[in-house]
Amino acid sequence: MPDNSTKFNPNLNVDIPKWVTENYFYPILKNDLPNFVKILNFTTIPATPPGENYTSLMMRIKMDIEMEDGFTQQKSYIMKTMLDDKKGGTFINTLNLFPKERLMYEAILPQLEALYEECGSKVKFSPKCHWIEDKSGRITLVLEDLLTKKFKNVNRLKGFDMQHMKRVLEKLAEFHAASVVLRERHGPFPKEFKNTYLPANYQKSKSYQSRVQCYKAAMATWGLEDYEKYTKMIPDADQYVNATMQCFNNSHPEEFKVLNHGDFWSSNIMLNYTSKNGHNDINQIRFVDFQMCKWGSPAMDLWELIICSVESNLRIRNFDLFLRLYHSHLLKCLKFLKYEKPMPLLSDLHISMLRYGFWGYFTTFTHLVLILLPSDKEASLLRLMQPGEEGDKFRMKAFTNPLYVRAVLDILPFLYRRGILEFQ
């Protein structure tokens, strides 16, 4: 399956900070490879195109290095650091995404993996983190480059087939189960994992009104039966914010909760394969990008995965089966990790999916629009929200994209049948 790295914008011109030099990597290499002697060649390229990542600067560091025996080898890392203030960092850094991701790599992910190791199983959730630095408030992570281990993404325009979904749901269940057991043993997760970002003054935002107007205009072209019924159900700005806040609130103490990945779709799920008799079988799965992790109902990750990353003809037809597959493996993992509280019921999971059904609408209205848009140098979340004629032109292009229309013709009636489009 093709790599997903040119997702939204083929333009790779990104300013590399001047402090990212080969000298920075000498202690990292020495720690990673004790027989390392010197760097012979040093190249820095963007790891993600503009338009894909608004919250950080990601670089792929490629080096030719000399070892003590005189042989040379190639080494590659992913370097992730905070944006400069002039590049939007002032606002982004107030969201505390980097402190959260630092906590994940430094403490939480190793503890989650250790729980399985204690029980005799080797489980990995993420790339290895080689270096964490907090210098004058700028947090930098240096991570294993999974491409060197032949990990890749599926084609986002196609999504996961049933074989992939089964394995991804099982991996998600492993991650969630370990987070539950970790909380039982060590108490609540840090406060950073209770909060989720919501834009201030969203009710007054012209961008939301512009998006809704274009969306309703596009709906008239989809061939959606009784489309006027659906246009009346699209939430206004107040309803949108209220529904979002209810999802973030998690005010149901009796509800089964987990640590959600928080941005769980195909670009943040990497897989490698083994080849047997001419067939590629899924071997290992790793998750990346832990900036949005949140303690709450597993419905958050499940809605985003199913809406954003499943083959279009499977998404609704197998919706309940996906929940069954996830739930069955969740119970298996909880038992394996010696969870002592009552096991969550499948019926409870269905209730949570309804309770937080707004995630289904939210991801359809936002993430799915860009995910299903073929590579386009103009495509970006900012352009999708931009008021005015240019924004309207791009929105209509995105909202009438045939891949999106095919998906939404299944999704909206499904949400309607479940009462999810009944906004207060």
N, C-alpha and C positions, 0 to 999 in steps of 0.2 A: 504494500500500500504506500502511496506517495507521502513524502514528508510534508509537514504542514507549515513550514517556516515562513512562507511568503503569503501569509494569510490575508492581510488587509491592504498591504501597500508594498509594491516591489521596490520602492526607493530606499536605499540602504545608507543614505548620508546622515550620519549621526556624529556629533562632536564627542570625541573621546577625551576625558579629563587628562590634563598634563601630568598629574601625579601617578597615572597608571603607566608605570615603566617596568623594565625588567628587574630593576633593583627591588621593587616591591615584592617580586615573586621569589627572590632567593631564599628567604626563610621558609616560605610555603613549600618550595621544592625540597629543601633540606629535610623538612619534617616528613614530607610524603615519601621521598626517595633518599634514604641515608647515603647511597653511593653516588649521589648527584655531585658534579664538579662545577660546571658553568653552563650558562645559556649562550648558544651560538647564534640563534635567530629568534626574534620576538615579533609577533604580529597580533594586532588587536582588531577585531571586526565586530560589528553589532550582532548580538545573538538573536534579536527580534527586530523586525522592520518597524518603522514609524507607523502609527495607527493601530499597533497591536498592544502596546504596553504604555499606559499613561502614568504609572505610579512609580516606576524605577528605571534606571539605566542598566541594561544587561549587555554584557560583552562576552565574546568568545575569545579566550587568550590561547594562541597557538604558538608553541615553541619547539625549536630543535635544541636538544640539550646533550651535553657530554657527560659520560659516566666515568667512574674511577678506572674501569678496565679499558678506557679509550674508545669504547663504542659510543655511537650517538643514537638517540631515540627521539621520537616525537611525543610531546605531552600537550594536553589541552584541558583547560578549565573554563567553567562559566563563572563570570564575575558579576555580581549584582550589587548595585550601590544606589544611594538616594540621589534624587534629582537636585541639581543646583537651584537656588532660589529663583534665578532669572528664567529657569526652564519650567517653572510651575511648582518647584519644590516647597516653597513657603506654605502653600495651601495643602498639598499632598501630605507633607510631613506632619501636619496637625492631625491627620487621621490615625497616626500611630501604627501604620501598617508594618514598618520595619522593626520596631520593637517587638511586635507580635511574631513576625517571622523569625527574628533572632531567638526568641523564647522557644519557638517550635524546634529549630535546629539544635539549639544549645542544650535543651533540657527535655522537652516533651516527646519528640520523636524517638530519641534514644530510650526513654523510659517505656514507651509503647512497644518498641521492638524487644526490650528486655523482658517484658511480661511473657512473651511467647517463648523466649529463650529459656526462661525459668521452667517452663512446662515442656521443654524438649523440642521446640520447633524454631527454625530459623526463618524469620519473616522480616522483610525490608519494605519500608513504605516510601522512601525518598532517596535522591542521590546523596552520596556521602558529602558532608560539609567539612572542608579542609581548613577553613580560616574564617574567623569572625572578628571584626574590629569595630570598635566604637571610638572614633577620633573626633573630638570637638563636636559631638552630636551627630556626626555622619556615620551611619552604620554600613559596613561593607561585608558581604558574604562571598566566599570563594568555594564553588561547588564542583563536584565531579561532573565531567561532561558526558552525559549519557549517550551521546551520539557515538562516542568511541567504543561503547559496549553494544552498539547496534540497536539501541532503543530508538523508536520513532513514534510519531503520531499517525493515527488513521486520517484518511481524507475527510476533512470536516464537512465537505459538501455532501458526502454519502452517509457518514455516521457509522455507528457500530452495528454489525449484524448480530444475530442471536448468539453465536459462539463467543463473540467479544463481550456482549452484554452480560452473559452469564459469568464470565471471569471477572469483569470489572465490578459487577454487583457483589461478588464474593470478596473481592479485595476491599471494597468499601465497607462491607460488613466486618471484615477483620479489623480495619482501622477504627470503626465506630465501637466495636466490642471492647477493644483494648482501652479506648478512652473512658468507657464506663467503669471498667475495673480499676483503672488508674485513679479515677475520682473517688471510688469507694475506699481505696487504700490510703490516699493522701489528701483527701478533701477537695474543695472546689478549685477549679482552674483560676489563674490570675484574672483580675478585673478586666484586663484587655480583651478577654474572650467572651465577655458579656455584651459588649457594645458593638453595634453595627452602624456604619455611616449612612446618614440620610441628609441630602442637601438641605440647607437652610432656606427658608422662604420659598419652598417649592410651589406653594399655592399661588404665589404671585408670578411664577416663572412663565415668560412668554414662550419659551422653548417647548414646554409641555403642551400648551394650547396649540402651537404650530404642528406638533407631532400628531395630536389627536385629530385636527382638521384634515391633515393629509391622510391619516389612517382611514378615516371615514370615507374620504373621497376614493381611496384605493379599494375599499371594501366593495364599492359599487361595481368594480370591474372584475371581481374574482369569480363571479358565477356562484356566489354563496346563496343558497336557497333562503328566501325571506330575510335578505341581508339587513333590511331596515330594523328588524327586531334586534339584531346584534349591534347596530350602530347606536341604538338607544341605551345599550348596556355598557358601552365603553365608559369607564369612570372619568368624572371631571377631576380637576387637580385636588380638591379637598378629599374626595373619596379615595383617590389614589394614595395620598399621604396617610389617611386614616388606616387604610388597609395595610400599608407598609408598616406602620407603627404597631398594628396588632400582631403582625408576623414577627416583628422584632421583640415584642414584649415578653413572650414565653411565660405568661402569667398563669400557668397551669401546673401547680407543684406536684400533682400526682402523675404527670405525664412522663413517659420514658424519654430521656434526653441523652444526647451524645455530643462529642466534639465534631462539628461539621467542618469539612474542608472549606466550604463557603464560596468556592469558585470552581465547582466540579463539573467540568465539561471536557470534551476530547482533547483540547490543546494542552490541558494540564494533566493528562494521563498518557504516559509513555509506555510502550510495550516492546519487548523483543521476542524473537521467534526461534524455534528449532525446526529443522527441515527433516521430515520423515517420509520416505516413499513419494517424494515429489510434492508433499503437502506441507504447508507452513502451520505449525501448531504454536499457540501462544505459550511462551516460556515464563517470562517474568513481567511484572507490572510495577511501575513506580509513579508516584504522584509528585508534581512540582507546584510551586507557587503557593506558599502557606500564609499569605498576607491577610486573608479574609476569614480565617478560622473562627468559628463561633459555637458556643455551647447552646444547644437547643434541640428541637425535634429533628430527627433524621429526615423529615419531610423536605427540609431545605435542600440537602444534597440530592435527594431522590427526584424531586421535581426538576431541578436544573439538568441533571443527567438525562432523564427520560425525554424532556422537551427538547433539549439542545443537541443531543449526541446520539440519537438512535436513527437507524434507517427509517425513512418516511413511512414505508408500508408496514413497519412493525410497531411504531410508537404507540398508537392507541389500541391496536388489535391485541397487543400483549401487555398492556399496562398493568393489569392485575397479576399476570404471571411474573412480571418483573418484581413486583412487591413480594410475591410468594418466594421467589428465588432468593431475594435479599434477606427476607425474614428467616428462612430455613437456615441459611448459612450464619446469620447473626446468632441464632440460638446455639448452633454447633460451636461457634467461637466462644460464646459466653460460658458454655459448659466446660470447654477445654481450658479456659482461663480461671475456672473455679469461682464463677460469679455466684454469690449466695442469696441474692434477693429473688423475688418471683420473676419469672421470665416474661418479657413483653409478649402480648398476644398479637396475632396477625390482624385481628379486628381493631385493636388499638392503633395499629399502624395506619389502617384505612381511615380511621377517625381523624388522626393527625394530618393525613394527606388532604382531607376535606377542610379541616380547621385552618390549615396553612395553604389552602388551594390558591390563594393569591399569588404564590410563587410561580404557579403554573401560568397564570396570565402575565405576570411581570416578566418572566423570562421569554415568553412568546413575543411580547411587545418591545423588548429591548434586545437582549443577547441574540436571540434566534435570527433577528433581522440581519445583523452583520455576519453571523456565522454562516448563513446560507448564501451570502452575496459572493459571487466569484471575485477573485483578486482584482482590485480596483484601486488605482493610486489615489482616488478621491475619497475612498471609503474610510470613515472614522466615526467614533462615537460622538466626537465634537460636531462633525458635519451633520450627523443625524439629528442633533439637538439645536442646530444653528437656526435662529429665526431669519425670516426674509426669503427672497426669491431663490437664491442659490441653495439654501437649505431645503426649501420646498421641492426644488427640482431633484435633489439627491434623494429626499425621502420618498417621493413618488417612484423613483427608480428602484429603491430598496423594497418598498412595500408591494410593488407589482412584479418583483423578480419571480419568475415561474417556480423556482425551487421553494421560495418562501410561501407562495400561494398554495402550492400542492400541500405543504405541511399544515398551513393554517386552516385549510378547508376541513381537515380532520380535527385539529386541536380545538377550535372555537366551539363547534357543536358538542364536543366531548365535555368541555368546561361548562357549557350551558346545561347539558343533561345532568351534571353533578351539582348544579346550583352555585357554582363558583363565581358566576358573573352577576350575582345578586348583590350589588354594592349598596351600602347604607347611605 
